[in-house]
Structures are given as structure tokens and as C-alpha cells.
């Protein structure tokens, strides 16, 4: 048995020293030995084998040119972390390098990135980098805003977490339509705030969440009107007259509701809905409001 282990170790070192070549693969991924076999044959050399497949993942990034070749990075990293579950950096490396942008923000391999991060969190449940990266994946690639918000709230409980993280989580709850979860978190954060500024922020966020819930209900009424009549309603009040609303709702932030030219409900109490914005979306919103004769100078400047 010792001879087998020694041969395996020497062979592994020789392979690692050789010039890297493209791995043999099937259409589903590189051909790799089963973890169970490696654990039996090379039980005493598992750290060495984990290092070997870690190096293979690095080499794969160096030779990758296509999304399929970047996809293979995951399989090497996955096997390396099977052999050494505490090999923390491999999880992060594989998760960051596996996704590929095909152009126009069309990403692939993102599911494998999230799978590796989820696996890493089973070994390192309080790893702030894993939590943030997985939340980013859920938010950006999957549009699973509630899952992203849940991860950010886990992150917010860790020491040293930036102060913006809980606020981002409540915004994501709103975008997911999980208003009760968002309100519960915002109220908890308000009540546990250690300073007046934080308390005031979450008090305002509670009102924003309540406003966003009303705006979502108005969106539903606008959509029903448009489906039934083939056009957008001319105003919020027309939704009442047509029977889609019982009454014009009140804005918790004391603004007036209106319908923008794209058919979304908005309020004069705030330029932005409680959702994620990039610069292009901000510009588009300003153009929409200006086209509708809405003055934006006096409204809030950041989402």
C-alpha cells in the first residue's frame, strides 16, 4: 500500500511539473477521477491531491478561451474542495473566474459560481466574502432579489459589515415584493439602532417600503386597465372612476401618485422607486419624468 501511495505522489508531482496540456473531456466537462477513488487510493496524500487540482484550475483559466473552457474551472475547483473542504481560497477563485460574459451582459456559468459559493458556505458559514459574492450572483444574474436580501441580512449581522448592507437588503426585499420581510427587518434595524441618524434612516425606509407596496398595487391596477381597454389610464383618478381602485390611496410620504409615460406608478415624494438602479436607468427615468412635465430638481438625487 505504501508503494502505491508513493507512486501516486511521485506521479502527481511529475504531472504538475510537466507542461500543462488541455484535459481530456466529454461534452459535460473534463474527465476527472472519482473523489471516492482518490480518497481510498491516496488517503494519506489528500492535501497534495487537493493542491494538484487547485493548480489545474489555475492552469485552466490560463488556457481558457471559450465559455465551455471557463466552465471547466468549476470542476477542478469542485474536486479540490471535495478533497480538502477547508481549502477556502479555491471556492472564491472558482466562483469568480467561472462566469463568462458573452456580450451585452449575457452571462453563462453563473449557476456553477453560485454552487461553489453555496458549498463554501457550508464550511465557512460566516465568511463575509462568500455571503456578499453569492448575494451579488443572486441579485445580478438570477434576479432572485429575496434570496439576495436574505444573504445580505446574514452578512449584516457580522462584525465589520459596511453600514449600507442592511439598507440594500431592505431595498431588495421591496423589489422582490416581500414587503412584510422588508418591513420586519427595517423595524428591527430601527429599534436596535445605536444612533439617531441610523434610526432616522430606517424610519424613513419603513415609509418607503409602505409607499412601494402601494405603488405595486397601483401598477397592478394600471396593468388590468391596459389589458381590458388596450390603453394606459390617463390618471390615477381614472382608475377609481373605472372601478379598478376603490379610492385614491394616500402616500405615506405625503406625495401625489401619478402614472409615467411607460405606465408605471410613481409619486412626487420621491424620484426613485425602491428598486435597483444603474446610471442608464436613472437617465431613462429622468427623461420619462421630464417628458411628462414632472420637475425633478427638487426630488431626491439618489436611490
Beta strands, then each sheet from edge to edge (+ up, - down):
strand 1: 25-26
strand 2: 29-30
strand 3: 100-101
strand 4: 107-108
strand 5: 257-259
strand 6: 265-267
sheet 1: 1+ 2-
sheet 2: 3+ 4-
sheet 3: 5+ 6-
end
